Amino acid sequence: MTENEIATIIVDACFKVHTTLGPGLLESVYEAVLLYELEKRGLSVTKQQAIPVSYDGTQFEEGFRADLIVEDKVIVELKSVEKVMPVHKKQLLTYLRLSDRKLGLLVNFGENLIKDGVSRVINGNL
């Protein structure tokens, strides 16, 4: 399955979660429910996976934790805020670069309409 095919399933699952629960809950709630929904659809999902950072030939385990990694290909970064800031997209792009992945989705469940809360972030060519 390609990154784009996986992303289509993720966005559809986000739509279902958002329309069922609505905006404004804690990110941890959306993370748990989205994880459930994606696994129900047959996808392999890892939550809060540590991604180490390599610097000057040394690997540091204090890198970052990806909210969700789907099919070991797509990073999903979840927010539940009034407005996504440019730094959130930059952060996801850095996560993609450090983990050598091509596609990430920044999903803000704080939006009234989930279509306004999903952003694709691409590392390189996809």
Summary of the structure (lengths in Angstrom):
residues: 126
radius of gyration: 14.1
end to end distance: 13.5
largest distance: 46.7
contacts: 379
relative contact order: 0.20
helix: 40%
strand: 33%
